[in-house]
Amino acid sequence: MALAELANSSLTEQARLYQLAELIKGTALYIFPREIIARQTGKDWFNFLNTHNKKQVFDSNAHQLLGDNLYQVPKEACTEKQWHSLIEQTKLWIQQHPYEGVNPVIKPFSLLNLVKSK
């Protein structure tokens, strides 16, 4: 599911968060070997994403909503403001990710297609 479609989807809150986390992980798999991505979890995952970007994009809100609550019932609801912030952070990460200097497993045809609606 493209990011723009997901941003406006009518999925449940938990399903939206899960789909967004999967989109981020899937995007990272275009660049980094599965072994590196698979061992990244929780706060370490978002630190990895931020350190392999031109600048820090994901905040603690992303870690809490997409990390801690991903596989359990969230302790708190994700507000619309938080959801839109997550979408914007993900969009920035996709757009700003520095692909040069890495040895991609698969050359992405265009990761920017993930942020555009069809």
Biopython code that builds the backbone (N, CA, C, O; Angstrom):
import numpy as np
from Bio.PDB.StructureBuilder import StructureBuilder

atoms = [
    (1, "MET", "N", (0.855, -1.168, 0.000)),
    (1, "MET", "CA", (0.000, 0.000, 0.000)),
    (1, "MET", "C", (0.902, 1.232, 0.000)),
    (1, "MET", "O", (1.803, 1.330, 0.833)),
    (2, "ALA", "N", (0.680, 2.157, -0.903)),
    (2, "ALA", "CA", (1.465, 3.394, -0.972)),
    (2, "ALA", "C", (1.155, 4.270, 0.234)),
    (2, "ALA", "O", (0.076, 4.191, 0.823)),
    (3, "LEU", "N", (2.112, 5.094, 0.582)),
    (3, "LEU", "CA", (1.982, 5.942, 1.762)),
    (3, "LEU", "C", (0.770, 6.863, 1.678)),
    (3, "LEU", "O", (0.054, 7.019, 2.667)),
    (4, "ALA", "N", (0.527, 7.469, 0.538)),
    (4, "ALA", "CA", (-0.617, 8.377, 0.389)),
    (4, "ALA", "C", (-1.937, 7.639, 0.591)),
    (4, "ALA", "O", (-2.861, 8.175, 1.204)),
    (5, "GLU", "N", (-2.028, 6.425, 0.085)),
    (5, "GLU", "CA", (-3.240, 5.629, 0.287)),
    (5, "GLU", "C", (-3.408, 5.278, 1.754)),
    (5, "GLU", "O", (-4.508, 5.362, 2.300)),
    (6, "LEU", "N", (-2.326, 4.890, 2.381)),
    (6, "LEU", "CA", (-2.365, 4.516, 3.795)),
    (6, "LEU", "C", (-2.745, 5.711, 4.662)),
    (6, "LEU", "O", (-3.496, 5.566, 5.627)),
    (7, "ALA", "N", (-2.236, 6.873, 4.327)),
    (7, "ALA", "CA", (-2.523, 8.081, 5.113)),
    (7, "ALA", "C", (-4.014, 8.361, 5.199)),
    (7, "ALA", "O", (-4.493, 8.869, 6.213)),
    (8, "ASN", "N", (-4.750, 8.036, 4.147)),
    (8, "ASN", "CA", (-6.185, 8.324, 4.100)),
    (8, "ASN", "C", (-7.048, 7.079, 4.180)),
    (8, "ASN", "O", (-8.233, 7.121, 3.847)),
    (9, "SER", "N", (-6.469, 5.982, 4.615)),
    (9, "SER", "CA", (-7.220, 4.726, 4.646)),
    (9, "SER", "C", (-8.237, 4.709, 5.784)),
    (9, "SER", "O", (-8.149, 5.477, 6.742)),
    (10, "SER", "N", (-9.189, 3.818, 5.644)),
    (10, "SER", "CA", (-10.213, 3.665, 6.680)),
    (10, "SER", "C", (-9.947, 2.431, 7.536)),
    (10, "SER", "O", (-10.848, 1.936, 8.214)),
    (11, "LEU", "N", (-8.712, 1.937, 7.505)),
    (11, "LEU", "CA", (-8.334, 0.807, 8.338)),
    (11, "LEU", "C", (-8.438, 1.180, 9.814)),
    (11, "LEU", "O", (-8.485, 2.361, 10.159)),
    (12, "THR", "N", (-8.473, 0.186, 10.667)),
    (12, "THR", "CA", (-8.461, 0.457, 12.104)),
    (12, "THR", "C", (-7.123, 1.078, 12.482)),
    (12, "THR", "O", (-6.148, 0.979, 11.737)),
    (13, "GLU", "N", (-7.087, 1.704, 13.622)),
    (13, "GLU", "CA", (-5.849, 2.338, 14.088)),
    (13, "GLU", "C", (-4.701, 1.340, 14.141)),
    (13, "GLU", "O", (-3.607, 1.623, 13.652)),
    (14, "GLN", "N", (-4.943, 0.185, 14.726)),
    (14, "GLN", "CA", (-3.893, -0.832, 14.845)),
    (14, "GLN", "C", (-3.432, -1.299, 13.467)),
    (14, "GLN", "O", (-2.235, -1.492, 13.251)),
    (15, "ALA", "N", (-4.359, -1.483, 12.537)),
    (15, "ALA", "CA", (-4.006, -1.927, 11.184)),
    (15, "ALA", "C", (-3.205, -0.851, 10.449)),
    (15, "ALA", "O", (-2.256, -1.166, 9.731)),
    (16, "ARG", "N", (-3.580, 0.403, 10.624)),
    (16, "ARG", "CA", (-2.833, 1.493, 9.979)),
    (16, "ARG", "C", (-1.397, 1.541, 10.488)),
    (16, "ARG", "O", (-0.456, 1.658, 9.703)),
    (17, "LEU", "N", (-1.236, 1.449, 11.804)),
    (17, "LEU", "CA", (0.105, 1.485, 12.395)),
    (17, "LEU", "C", (0.933, 0.299, 11.906)),
    (17, "LEU", "O", (2.109, 0.451, 11.577)),
    (18, "TYR", "N", (0.324, -0.865, 11.860)),
    (18, "TYR", "CA", (1.025, -2.050, 11.397)),
    (18, "TYR", "C", (1.447, -1.892, 9.937)),
    (18, "TYR", "O", (2.587, -2.196, 9.588)),
    (19, "GLN", "N", (0.544, -1.423, 9.086)),
    (19, "GLN", "CA", (0.847, -1.232, 7.670)),
    (19, "GLN", "C", (1.967, -0.207, 7.476)),
    (19, "GLN", "O", (2.834, -0.379, 6.619)),
    (20, "LEU", "N", (1.941, 0.855, 8.275)),
    (20, "LEU", "CA", (2.983, 1.874, 8.173)),
    (20, "LEU", "C", (4.337, 1.299, 8.579)),
    (20, "LEU", "O", (5.344, 1.550, 7.916)),
    (21, "ALA", "N", (4.364, 0.538, 9.654)),
    (21, "ALA", "CA", (5.614, -0.096, 10.097)),
    (21, "ALA", "C", (6.135, -1.054, 9.029)),
    (21, "ALA", "O", (7.339, -1.116, 8.784)),
    (22, "GLU", "N", (5.240, -1.793, 8.400)),
    (22, "GLU", "CA", (5.627, -2.719, 7.337)),
    (22, "GLU", "C", (6.170, -1.966, 6.124)),
    (22, "GLU", "O", (7.126, -2.418, 5.494)),
    (23, "LEU", "N", (5.583, -0.847, 5.797)),
    (23, "LEU", "CA", (6.056, -0.036, 4.671)),
    (23, "LEU", "C", (7.473, 0.473, 4.938)),
    (23, "LEU", "O", (8.321, 0.451, 4.046)),
    (24, "ILE", "N", (7.726, 0.925, 6.149)),
    (24, "ILE", "CA", (9.059, 1.411, 6.516)),
    (24, "ILE", "C", (10.070, 0.267, 6.434)),
    (24, "ILE", "O", (11.146, 0.418, 5.856)),
    (25, "LYS", "N", (9.715, -0.866, 7.013)),
    (25, "LYS", "CA", (10.626, -2.010, 7.005)),
    (25, "LYS", "C", (10.871, -2.491, 5.576)),
    (25, "LYS", "O", (12.008, -2.784, 5.206)),
    (26, "GLY", "N", (9.829, -2.572, 4.788)),
    (26, "GLY", "CA", (9.974, -3.002, 3.397)),
    (26, "GLY", "C", (10.842, -2.054, 2.590)),
    (26, "GLY", "O", (11.627, -2.491, 1.749)),
    (27, "THR", "N", (10.705, -0.761, 2.842)),
    (27, "THR", "CA", (11.534, 0.225, 2.153)),
    (27, "THR", "C", (12.999, 0.050, 2.533)),
    (27, "THR", "O", (13.879, 0.111, 1.674)),
    (28, "ALA", "N", (13.259, -0.166, 3.811)),
    (28, "ALA", "CA", (14.632, -0.368, 4.271)),
    (28, "ALA", "C", (15.246, -1.625, 3.651)),
    (28, "ALA", "O", (16.456, -1.683, 3.430)),
    (29, "LEU", "N", (14.416, -2.624, 3.373)),
    (29, "LEU", "CA", (14.921, -3.867, 2.778)),
    (29, "LEU", "C", (15.390, -3.680, 1.338)),
    (29, "LEU", "O", (16.117, -4.524, 0.814)),
    (30, "TYR", "N", (14.987, -2.594, 0.696)),
    (30, "TYR", "CA", (15.509, -2.295, -0.638)),
    (30, "TYR", "C", (16.999, -1.944, -0.580)),
    (30, "TYR", "O", (17.721, -2.126, -1.561)),
    (31, "ILE", "N", (17.448, -1.450, 0.550)),
    (31, "ILE", "CA", (18.796, -0.920, 0.677)),
    (31, "ILE", "C", (19.721, -1.818, 1.486)),
    (31, "ILE", "O", (20.862, -2.054, 1.089)),
    (32, "PHE", "N", (19.243, -2.311, 2.598)),
    (32, "PHE", "CA", (20.087, -3.049, 3.525)),
    (32, "PHE", "C", (19.783, -4.542, 3.505)),
    (32, "PHE", "O", (18.647, -4.940, 3.247)),
    (33, "PRO", "N", (20.775, -5.359, 3.771)),
    (33, "PRO", "CA", (20.545, -6.806, 3.829)),
    (33, "PRO", "C", (19.531, -7.165, 4.916)),
    (33, "PRO", "O", (19.460, -6.520, 5.962)),
    (34, "ARG", "N", (18.766, -8.192, 4.645)),
    (34, "ARG", "CA", (17.723, -8.659, 5.560)),
    (34, "ARG", "C", (18.274, -8.921, 6.965)),
    (34, "ARG", "O", (17.601, -8.633, 7.955)),
    (35, "GLU", "N", (19.492, -9.466, 7.058)),
    (35, "GLU", "CA", (20.071, -9.790, 8.370)),
    (35, "GLU", "C", (20.224, -8.541, 9.233)),
    (35, "GLU", "O", (20.024, -8.594, 10.447)),
    (36, "ILE", "N", (20.573, -7.433, 8.616)),
    (36, "ILE", "CA", (20.740, -6.184, 9.363)),
    (36, "ILE", "C", (19.378, -5.658, 9.807)),
    (36, "ILE", "O", (19.209, -5.257, 10.958)),
    (37, "ILE", "N", (18.417, -5.659, 8.905)),
    (37, "ILE", "CA", (17.082, -5.142, 9.214)),
    (37, "ILE", "C", (16.382, -6.022, 10.241)),
    (37, "ILE", "O", (15.734, -5.509, 11.153)),
    (38, "ALA", "N", (16.503, -7.332, 10.105)),
    (38, "ALA", "CA", (15.801, -8.267, 10.990)),
    (38, "ALA", "C", (16.202, -8.135, 12.450)),
    (38, "ALA", "O", (15.385, -8.367, 13.341)),
    (39, "ARG", "N", (17.439, -7.770, 12.701)),
    (39, "ARG", "CA", (17.879, -7.700, 14.102)),
    (39, "ARG", "C", (17.598, -6.343, 14.752)),
    (39, "ARG", "O", (17.892, -6.154, 15.932)),
    (40, "GLN", "N", (17.037, -5.406, 14.003)),
    (40, "GLN", "CA", (16.718, -4.082, 14.544)),
    (40, "GLN", "C", (15.284, -4.084, 15.088)),
    (40, "GLN", "O", (14.344, -4.400, 14.359)),
    (41, "THR", "N", (15.122, -3.737, 16.346)),
    (41, "THR", "CA", (13.793, -3.685, 16.948)),
    (41, "THR", "C", (13.679, -2.483, 17.882)),
    (41, "THR", "O", (14.678, -1.901, 18.305)),
    (42, "GLY", "N", (12.447, -2.134, 18.186)),
    (42, "GLY", "CA", (12.176, -1.088, 19.162)),
    (42, "GLY", "C", (12.909, 0.208, 18.895)),
    (42, "GLY", "O", (12.988, 0.675, 17.759)),
    (43, "LYS", "N", (13.444, 0.781, 19.959)),
    (43, "LYS", "CA", (14.144, 2.055, 19.859)),
    (43, "LYS", "C", (15.379, 1.941, 18.962)),
    (43, "LYS", "O", (15.712, 2.881, 18.239)),
    (44, "ASP", "N", (16.059, 0.788, 19.009)),
    (44, "ASP", "CA", (17.240, 0.580, 18.166)),
    (44, "ASP", "C", (16.882, 0.683, 16.684)),
    (44, "ASP", "O", (17.678, 1.188, 15.891)),
    (45, "TRP", "N", (15.698, 0.213, 16.304)),
    (45, "TRP", "CA", (15.253, 0.274, 14.913)),
    (45, "TRP", "C", (15.156, 1.721, 14.444)),
    (45, "TRP", "O", (15.642, 2.058, 13.365)),
    (46, "PHE", "N", (14.537, 2.570, 15.242)),
    (46, "PHE", "CA", (14.381, 3.967, 14.848)),
    (46, "PHE", "C", (15.700, 4.728, 14.929)),
    (46, "PHE", "O", (15.922, 5.658, 14.153)),
    (47, "ASN", "N", (16.575, 4.349, 15.854)),
    (47, "ASN", "CA", (17.924, 4.928, 15.871)),
    (47, "ASN", "C", (18.674, 4.541, 14.601)),
    (47, "ASN", "O", (19.372, 5.368, 14.014)),
    (48, "PHE", "N", (18.535, 3.288, 14.175)),
    (48, "PHE", "CA", (19.162, 2.824, 12.944)),
    (48, "PHE", "C", (18.648, 3.643, 11.753)),
    (48, "PHE", "O", (19.440, 4.119, 10.940)),
    (49, "LEU", "N", (17.340, 3.806, 11.652)),
    (49, "LEU", "CA", (16.759, 4.584, 10.553)),
    (49, "LEU", "C", (17.268, 6.020, 10.559)),
    (49, "LEU", "O", (17.609, 6.566, 9.510)),
    (50, "ASN", "N", (17.320, 6.624, 11.724)),
    (50, "ASN", "CA", (17.770, 8.010, 11.831)),
    (50, "ASN", "C", (19.256, 8.162, 11.522)),
    (50, "ASN", "O", (19.656, 9.137, 10.886)),
    (51, "THR", "N", (20.076, 7.215, 11.960)),
    (51, "THR", "CA", (21.511, 7.346, 11.716)),
    (51, "THR", "C", (21.888, 7.019, 10.272)),
    (51, "THR", "O", (22.970, 7.390, 9.816)),
    (52, "HIS", "N", (21.017, 6.339, 9.561)),
    (52, "HIS", "CA", (21.264, 6.036, 8.154)),
    (52, "HIS", "C", (20.428, 6.944, 7.255)),
    (52, "HIS", "O", (19.969, 6.532, 6.190)),
    (53, "ASN", "N", (20.243, 8.156, 7.689)),
    (53, "ASN", "CA", (19.496, 9.165, 6.950)),
    (53, "ASN", "C", (20.316, 10.453, 6.966)),
    (53, "ASN", "O", (21.254, 10.586, 7.753)),
    (54, "LYS", "N", (19.971, 11.379, 6.118)),
    (54, "LYS", "CA", (20.703, 12.646, 6.086)),
    (54, "LYS", "C", (20.519, 13.435, 7.372)),
    (54, "LYS", "O", (21.409, 14.180, 7.783)),
    (55, "LYS", "N", (19.369, 13.272, 8.003)),
    (55, "LYS", "CA", (19.137, 13.895, 9.309)),
    (55, "LYS", "C", (18.092, 13.087, 10.060)),
    (55, "LYS", "O", (17.369, 12.282, 9.473)),
    (56, "GLN", "N", (18.022, 13.311, 11.365)),
    (56, "GLN", "CA", (17.064, 12.575, 12.182)),
    (56, "GLN", "C", (15.653, 12.951, 11.769)),
    (56, "GLN", "O", (15.316, 14.132, 11.678)),
    (57, "VAL", "N", (14.831, 11.942, 11.521)),
    (57, "VAL", "CA", (13.456, 12.173, 11.080)),
    (57, "VAL", "C", (12.458, 11.638, 12.100)),
    (57, "VAL", "O", (11.499, 12.324, 12.452)),
    (58, "PHE", "N", (12.681, 10.418, 12.574)),
    (58, "PHE", "CA", (11.724, 9.781, 13.473)),
    (58, "PHE", "C", (11.945, 10.231, 14.907)),
    (58, "PHE", "O", (13.076, 10.273, 15.391)),
    (59, "ASP", "N", (10.862, 10.564, 15.574)),
    (59, "ASP", "CA", (10.930, 11.017, 16.967)),
    (59, "ASP", "C", (10.468, 9.908, 17.911)),
    (59, "ASP", "O", (10.164, 8.798, 17.474)),
    (60, "SER", "N", (10.420, 10.213, 19.204)),
    (60, "SER", "CA", (10.010, 9.213, 20.193)),
    (60, "SER", "C", (8.566, 8.785, 19.995)),
    (60, "SER", "O", (8.198, 7.673, 20.373)),
    (61, "ASN", "N", (7.739, 9.646, 19.411)),
    (61, "ASN", "CA", (6.358, 9.302, 19.105)),
    (61, "ASN", "C", (6.328, 8.113, 18.144)),
    (61, "ASN", "O", (5.527, 7.194, 18.319)),
    (62, "ALA", "N", (7.191, 8.127, 17.136)),
    (62, "ALA", "CA", (7.260, 7.022, 16.171)),
    (62, "ALA", "C", (7.673, 5.745, 16.880)),
    (62, "ALA", "O", (7.096, 4.684, 16.645)),
    (63, "HIS", "N", (8.665, 5.847, 17.742)),
    (63, "HIS", "CA", (9.128, 4.670, 18.481)),
    (63, "HIS", "C", (8.000, 4.079, 19.313)),
    (63, "HIS", "O", (7.805, 2.864, 19.313)),
    (64, "GLN", "N", (7.259, 4.916, 20.017)),
    (64, "GLN", "CA", (6.179, 4.422, 20.870)),
    (64, "GLN", "C", (5.041, 3.815, 20.053)),
    (64, "GLN", "O", (4.565, 2.725, 20.369)),
    (65, "LEU", "N", (4.606, 4.505, 19.015)),
    (65, "LEU", "CA", (3.442, 4.042, 18.263)),
    (65, "LEU", "C", (3.758, 2.912, 17.286)),
    (65, "LEU", "O", (2.930, 2.024, 17.079)),
    (66, "LEU", "N", (4.931, 2.936, 16.692)),
    (66, "LEU", "CA", (5.271, 1.914, 15.707)),
    (66, "LEU", "C", (6.177, 0.824, 16.267)),
    (66, "LEU", "O", (6.377, -0.209, 15.628)),
    (67, "GLY", "N", (6.716, 1.048, 17.435)),
    (67, "GLY", "CA", (7.590, 0.056, 18.041)),
    (67, "GLY", "C", (6.918, -0.642, 19.203)),
    (67, "GLY", "O", (6.570, -1.820, 19.112)),
    (68, "ASP", "N", (6.738, 0.071, 20.277)),
    (68, "ASP", "CA", (6.202, -0.515, 21.502)),
    (68, "ASP", "C", (4.803, -1.088, 21.335)),
    (68, "ASP", "O", (4.508, -2.153, 21.878)),
    (69, "ASN", "N", (3.938, -0.406, 20.597)),
    (69, "ASN", "CA", (2.541, -0.811, 20.507)),
    (69, "ASN", "C", (2.208, -1.648, 19.289)),
    (69, "ASN", "O", (1.052, -2.031, 19.110)),
    (70, "LEU", "N", (3.168, -1.937, 18.461)),
    (70, "LEU", "CA", (2.876, -2.571, 17.182)),
    (70, "LEU", "C", (2.226, -3.937, 17.311)),
    (70, "LEU", "O", (1.285, -4.242, 16.578)),
    (71, "TYR", "N", (2.699, -4.748, 18.211)),
    (71, "TYR", "CA", (2.187, -6.113, 18.321)),
    (71, "TYR", "C", (1.348, -6.335, 19.570)),
    (71, "TYR", "O", (1.141, -7.472, 19.993)),
    (72, "GLN", "N", (0.875, -5.261, 20.148)),
    (72, "GLN", "CA", (0.004, -5.363, 21.315)),
    (72, "GLN", "C", (-1.039, -4.267, 21.244)),
    (72, "GLN", "O", (-0.928, -3.341, 20.441)),
    (73, "VAL", "N", (-2.040, -4.375, 22.077)),
    (73, "VAL", "CA", (-3.057, -3.333, 22.113)),
    (73, "VAL", "C", (-2.410, -2.067, 22.651)),
    (73, "VAL", "O", (-1.814, -2.093, 23.728)),
    (74, "PRO", "N", (-2.517, -0.953, 21.918)),
    (74, "PRO", "CA", (-1.870, 0.284, 22.366)),
    (74, "PRO", "C", (-2.365, 0.731, 23.736)),
    (74, "PRO", "O", (-3.547, 0.602, 24.055)),
    (75, "LYS", "N", (-1.452, 1.254, 24.533)),
    (75, "LYS", "CA", (-1.815, 1.779, 25.849)),
    (75, "LYS", "C", (-2.627, 3.054, 25.708)),
    (75, "LYS", "O", (-3.505, 3.339, 26.523)),
    (76, "GLU", "N", (-2.326, 3.815, 24.668)),
    (76, "GLU", "CA", (-3.053, 5.042, 24.376)),
    (76, "GLU", "C", (-3.410, 5.055, 22.900)),
    (76, "GLU", "O", (-2.717, 4.460, 22.074)),
    (77, "ALA", "N", (-4.485, 5.732, 22.583)),
    (77, "ALA", "CA", (-4.903, 5.837, 21.184)),
    (77, "ALA", "C", (-3.944, 6.745, 20.420)),
    (77, "ALA", "O", (-3.341, 7.657, 20.986)),
    (78, "CYS", "N", (-3.823, 6.482, 19.156)),
    (78, "CYS", "CA", (-3.028, 7.324, 18.263)),
    (78, "CYS", "C", (-3.957, 8.436, 17.771)),
    (78, "CYS", "O", (-4.939, 8.170, 17.078)),
    (79, "THR", "N", (-3.648, 9.651, 18.125)),
    (79, "THR", "CA", (-4.490, 10.769, 17.706)),
    (79, "THR", "C", (-4.281, 11.054, 16.219)),
    (79, "THR", "O", (-3.291, 10.610, 15.637)),
    (80, "GLU", "N", (-5.192, 11.783, 15.608)),
    (80, "GLU", "CA", (-5.040, 12.159, 14.201)),
    (80, "GLU", "C", (-3.765, 12.988, 14.002)),
    (80, "GLU", "O", (-3.075, 12.837, 12.994)),
    (81, "LYS", "N", (-3.459, 13.859, 14.961)),
    (81, "LYS", "CA", (-2.244, 14.667, 14.875)),
    (81, "LYS", "C", (-1.006, 13.768, 14.885)),
    (81, "LYS", "O", (-0.084, 13.978, 14.097)),
    (82, "GLN", "N", (-0.979, 12.767, 15.770)),
    (82, "GLN", "CA", (0.142, 11.840, 15.829)),
    (82, "GLN", "C", (0.240, 11.025, 14.538)),
    (82, "GLN", "O", (1.334, 10.792, 14.025)),
    (83, "TRP", "N", (-0.916, 10.591, 14.017)),
    (83, "TRP", "CA", (-0.932, 9.806, 12.784)),
    (83, "TRP", "C", (-0.341, 10.610, 11.630)),
    (83, "TRP", "O", (0.499, 10.102, 10.887)),
    (84, "HIS", "N", (-0.771, 11.854, 11.477)),
    (84, "HIS", "CA", (-0.259, 12.689, 10.396)),
    (84, "HIS", "C", (1.236, 12.982, 10.582)),
    (84, "HIS", "O", (1.975, 13.103, 9.605)),
    (85, "SER", "N", (1.665, 13.094, 11.817)),
    (85, "SER", "CA", (3.091, 13.286, 12.095)),
    (85, "SER", "C", (3.881, 12.052, 11.660)),
    (85, "SER", "O", (4.949, 12.182, 11.061)),
    (86, "LEU", "N", (3.368, 10.860, 11.955)),
    (86, "LEU", "CA", (4.032, 9.625, 11.527)),
    (86, "LEU", "C", (4.119, 9.536, 10.005)),
    (86, "LEU", "O", (5.144, 9.128, 9.458)),
    (87, "ILE", "N", (3.048, 9.918, 9.336)),
    (87, "ILE", "CA", (3.028, 9.894, 7.871)),
    (87, "ILE", "C", (4.083, 10.857, 7.328)),
    (87, "ILE", "O", (4.830, 10.506, 6.414)),
    (88, "GLU", "N", (4.148, 12.054, 7.876)),
    (88, "GLU", "CA", (5.129, 13.045, 7.416)),
    (88, "GLU", "C", (6.561, 12.601, 7.691)),
    (88, "GLU", "O", (7.444, 12.795, 6.856)),
    (89, "GLN", "N", (6.795, 12.006, 8.862)),
    (89, "GLN", "CA", (8.129, 11.513, 9.187)),
    (89, "GLN", "C", (8.544, 10.418, 8.206)),
    (89, "GLN", "O", (9.681, 10.396, 7.733)),
    (90, "THR", "N", (7.620, 9.518, 7.906)),
    (90, "THR", "CA", (7.910, 8.436, 6.966)),
    (90, "THR", "C", (8.180, 8.989, 5.578)),
    (90, "THR", "O", (9.114, 8.553, 4.905)),
    (91, "LYS", "N", (7.376, 9.936, 5.151)),
    (91, "LYS", "CA", (7.561, 10.557, 3.837)),
    (91, "LYS", "C", (8.938, 11.210, 3.747)),
    (91, "LYS", "O", (9.645, 11.044, 2.752)),
    (92, "LEU", "N", (9.315, 11.951, 4.784)),
    (92, "LEU", "CA", (10.638, 12.585, 4.809)),
    (92, "LEU", "C", (11.752, 11.552, 4.768)),
    (92, "LEU", "O", (12.740, 11.727, 4.055)),
    (93, "TRP", "N", (11.598, 10.478, 5.530)),
    (93, "TRP", "CA", (12.628, 9.447, 5.566)),
    (93, "TRP", "C", (12.807, 8.842, 4.171)),
    (93, "TRP", "O", (13.938, 8.649, 3.725)),
    (94, "ILE", "N", (11.722, 8.546, 3.489)),
    (94, "ILE", "CA", (11.801, 7.973, 2.145)),
    (94, "ILE", "C", (12.457, 8.960, 1.184)),
    (94, "ILE", "O", (13.299, 8.570, 0.375)),
    (95, "GLN", "N", (12.083, 10.220, 1.264)),
    (95, "GLN", "CA", (12.608, 11.227, 0.344)),
    (95, "GLN", "C", (14.062, 11.587, 0.620)),
    (95, "GLN", "O", (14.806, 11.883, -0.314)),
    (96, "GLN", "N", (14.480, 11.568, 1.876)),
    (96, "GLN", "CA", (15.812, 12.045, 2.244)),
    (96, "GLN", "C", (16.840, 10.942, 2.432)),
    (96, "GLN", "O", (18.023, 11.228, 2.616)),
    (97, "HIS", "N", (16.415, 9.700, 2.388)),
    (97, "HIS", "CA", (17.339, 8.607, 2.656)),
    (97, "HIS", "C", (18.504, 8.626, 1.663)),
    (97, "HIS", "O", (18.278, 8.642, 0.453)),
    (98, "PRO", "N", (19.732, 8.624, 2.153)),
    (98, "PRO", "CA", (20.893, 8.665, 1.244)),
    (98, "PRO", "C", (21.224, 7.278, 0.702)),
    (98, "PRO", "O", (21.743, 6.432, 1.431)),
    (99, "TYR", "N", (20.931, 7.048, -0.547)),
    (99, "TYR", "CA", (21.179, 5.728, -1.135)),
    (99, "TYR", "C", (22.613, 5.558, -1.590)),
    (99, "TYR", "O", (23.094, 4.433, -1.723)),
    (100, "GLU", "N", (23.303, 6.670, -1.830)),
    (100, "GLU", "CA", (24.678, 6.535, -2.260)),
    (100, "GLU", "C", (25.528, 6.025, -1.098)),
    (100, "GLU", "O", (25.297, 6.370, 0.060)),
    (101, "GLY", "N", (26.494, 5.214, -1.428)),
    (101, "GLY", "CA", (27.377, 4.684, -0.397)),
    (101, "GLY", "C", (26.901, 3.382, 0.210)),
    (101, "GLY", "O", (27.601, 2.803, 1.041)),
    (102, "VAL", "N", (25.734, 2.906, -0.180)),
    (102, "VAL", "CA", (25.266, 1.613, 0.306)),
    (102, "VAL", "C", (25.222, 0.659, -0.873)),
    (102, "VAL", "O", (25.150, 1.074, -2.029)),
    (103, "ASN", "N", (25.263, -0.589, -0.567)),
    (103, "ASN", "CA", (25.211, -1.609, -1.598)),
    (103, "ASN", "C", (23.820, -2.232, -1.564)),
    (103, "ASN", "O", (23.603, -3.211, -0.850)),
    (104, "PRO", "N", (22.874, -1.681, -2.325)),
    (104, "PRO", "CA", (21.503, -2.161, -2.226)),
    (104, "PRO", "C", (21.362, -3.621, -2.644)),
    (104, "PRO", "O", (21.996, -4.087, -3.590)),
    (105, "VAL", "N", (20.514, -4.317, -1.910)),
    (105, "VAL", "CA", (20.198, -5.690, -2.237)),
    (105, "VAL", "C", (19.425, -5.704, -3.555)),
    (105, "VAL", "O", (19.700, -6.520, -4.435)),
    (106, "ILE", "N", (18.475, -4.812, -3.684)),
    (106, "ILE", "CA", (17.669, -4.655, -4.892)),
    (106, "ILE", "C", (17.644, -3.174, -5.211)),
    (106, "ILE", "O", (17.342, -2.369, -4.330)),
    (107, "LYS", "N", (17.945, -2.796, -6.410)),
    (107, "LYS", "CA", (17.845, -1.382, -6.778)),
    (107, "LYS", "C", (16.372, -0.996, -6.841)),
    (107, "LYS", "O", (15.627, -1.568, -7.636)),
    (108, "PRO", "N", (15.939, -0.054, -6.035)),
    (108, "PRO", "CA", (14.533, 0.349, -6.089)),
    (108, "PRO", "C", (14.243, 1.079, -7.394)),
    (108, "PRO", "O", (15.026, 1.919, -7.838)),
    (109, "PHE", "N", (13.106, 0.746, -8.000)),
    (109, "PHE", "CA", (12.732, 1.426, -9.244)),
    (109, "PHE", "C", (12.420, 2.874, -8.952)),
    (109, "PHE", "O", (12.785, 3.745, -9.743)),
    (110, "SER", "N", (11.772, 3.159, -7.868)),
    (110, "SER", "CA", (11.563, 4.516, -7.391)),
    (110, "SER", "C", (10.859, 4.464, -6.057)),
    (110, "SER", "O", (9.652, 4.232, -5.987)),
    (111, "LEU", "N", (11.609, 4.677, -5.008)),
    (111, "LEU", "CA", (10.989, 4.675, -3.692)),
    (111, "LEU", "C", (10.027, 5.831, -3.524)),
    (111, "LEU", "O", (9.132, 5.775, -2.681)),
    (112, "LEU", "N", (10.194, 6.867, -4.305)),
    (112, "LEU", "CA", (9.265, 7.993, -4.206)),
    (112, "LEU", "C", (7.872, 7.607, -4.642)),
    (112, "LEU", "O", (6.911, 8.295, -4.298)),
    (113, "ASN", "N", (7.730, 6.514, -5.399)),
    (113, "ASN", "CA", (6.399, 6.035, -5.750)),
    (113, "ASN", "C", (5.619, 5.638, -4.501)),
    (113, "ASN", "O", (4.388, 5.641, -4.518)),
    (114, "LEU", "N", (6.311, 5.299, -3.428)),
    (114, "LEU", "CA", (5.633, 4.932, -2.190)),
    (114, "LEU", "C", (4.915, 6.122, -1.564)),
    (114, "LEU", "O", (3.929, 5.931, -0.852)),
    (115, "VAL", "N", (5.375, 7.331, -1.807)),
    (115, "VAL", "CA", (4.753, 8.504, -1.195)),
    (115, "VAL", "C", (3.707, 9.143, -2.083)),
    (115, "VAL", "O", (3.016, 10.066, -1.653)),
    (116, "LYS", "N", (3.575, 8.672, -3.317)),
    (116, "LYS", "CA", (2.601, 9.233, -4.227)),
    (116, "LYS", "C", (1.399, 8.316, -4.341)),
    (116, "LYS", "O", (1.547, 7.094, -4.322)),
    (117, "SER", "N", (0.235, 8.878, -4.456)),
    (117, "SER", "CA", (-0.947, 8.055, -4.677)),
    (117, "SER", "C", (-1.048, 7.711, -6.141)),
    (117, "SER", "O", (-0.529, 8.419, -7.004)),
    (118, "LYS", "N", (-1.706, 6.639, -6.400)),
    (118, "LYS", "CA", (-1.856, 6.182, -7.798)),
    (118, "LYS", "C", (-3.040, 6.837, -8.458)),
    (118, "LYS", "O", (-3.318, 6.574, -9.628)),
]
sb = StructureBuilder()
sb.init_structure("model")
sb.init_model(0)
sb.init_chain("A")
sb.init_seg("    ")
for serial, (resi, resn, name, xyz) in enumerate(atoms, 1):
    if name == "N":
        sb.init_residue(resn, " ", resi, " ")
    sb.init_atom(name, np.array(xyz, "f"), 0.0, 1.0, " ", f" {name:<3s}", serial, name[0])
structure = sb.get_structure()
